[in-house]
C-alpha cells in the first residue's frame, strides 16, 4: 500500500504532512499509479506532484520510500 506525503510548507526539516480522509486517517492506495490518478482527479498538476513523496507502507507499519 502507498501513502502520499509532502514536506510541511515545502521545507523537509519540518517533517511530512500526509493525505488524510474525512476521519483524519492516512489514505492508502494500492499502488503509485492509483495515487497519481487520484491526485490528478483532484486537480494536482504533474509539477506539484514532483514535491510529493510516495511511501511504501509495509505490514510492520514502517515506511519505506518508493519513487
MOPE-V801665 format. One record per run of one state. SS is the DSSP state (alpha for helix, beta for strand, coil for the rest). FROM is the first residue (numbers start at 1). TO is the last residue. If there is no record, write none. Layout:
{{SS | FROM | TO} {SS | FROM | TO}}
This chain:
{{coil | 1 | 1} {beta | 2 | 7} {alpha | 8 | 10} {coil | 11 | 11} {alpha | 12 | 14} {coil | 15 | 15} {beta | 16 | 18} {coil | 19 | 19} {beta | 20 | 20} {coil | 21 | 25} {beta | 26 | 26} {coil | 27 | 28} {beta | 29 | 29} {coil | 30 | 31} {alpha | 32 | 41} {coil | 42 | 45} {alpha | 46 | 49} {coil | 50 | 51} {beta | 52 | 57} {coil | 58 | 62} {beta | 63 | 65} {coil | 66 | 67}}
